Structure formats: C-alpha cells, structure tokens
Amino acid sequence: IIICNRNINDTFFSIFKNNFTSAEMRWAFDAKNISEYIKLYYEITNFFKSLYGDAIFNLDYENLINNSNNEIRNLIKFCGLSWDVNCLSPHKNYKSSISTASSFQARKPIYNTSIKTSNLYDKYLNKYFNNN
C-alpha cells in the first residue's frame, strides 16, 4: 500500500482549482466539501496505517519532488521491484495510457512549481485551510 502525503493546503488548492468534468467530482467545486473530504481521507488512511503499519509506504510528495532519486529508489525497493534507471524518467514512457486531470502533467519531467502554490491564495482560502 502506498500513501502519498502532500502539504494539505496545496492538496486543497489543487482540487479546488481544477475543472473536473466528471459528475462524480461535483463535490470539488465547494470548498467546504473539499475540507470534509480531506478530513475523511486522513481518518481512513490513519485507520489503515493502524492496521497495516509496515505494509504501508508513506511517500511524501515534497520529498519526492525535491529528492526524486532517493524517494523513487526507496519506493521501488519497498515494492520489491528491481531497480531500473527509467524509473527516474516516467514522463518518457508514452506507452502508458493516462486518463486523469493530471495527464498533461504526467508527461512532463518532475517539477517543483506545484509546491506551496496555495500560499498565493492564503488570504482568500485561509478559513478553509485552518479547517484541515
């Protein structure tokens, strides 16, 4: 089990700024709903962490971005897979189909511009950030 943790305010903002076309994602257009979903996410992940402990790999998003080589190697090792240098360049794998809101981003090299983007909107969204 792999759980990717990201700065909670950046997570909130990332969801809030996207125009999801799926009817199942309508909750993402309401800041209060996003806050509630984030709380539920943490409750669920904490529950499973208490059950499965070492069977869960906690991947920190900011560490992945800032120290990609080390974090990716740790992840591959955790999964019991053989190391392949191509793991450091997933954006070059055009054989895989991607059909998510982040498909464009997945085809780019790892970048750090998404870290702390929520800081630009603190004065508008701070009331929601404080709820998470």
Secondary structure, DSSP 8 states (H G I E B T S, - for coil): -EEEE--HHHHHHHHHH----SGGGGGGG-HHHHHHHHHHHHHHHHHHHHHHGGG-EEEEHHHHHHTHHHHHHHHHHHTT----GGGG-GGG--SS---STTHHHHTS----TTTTGGGGGHHHHHHHHTT-
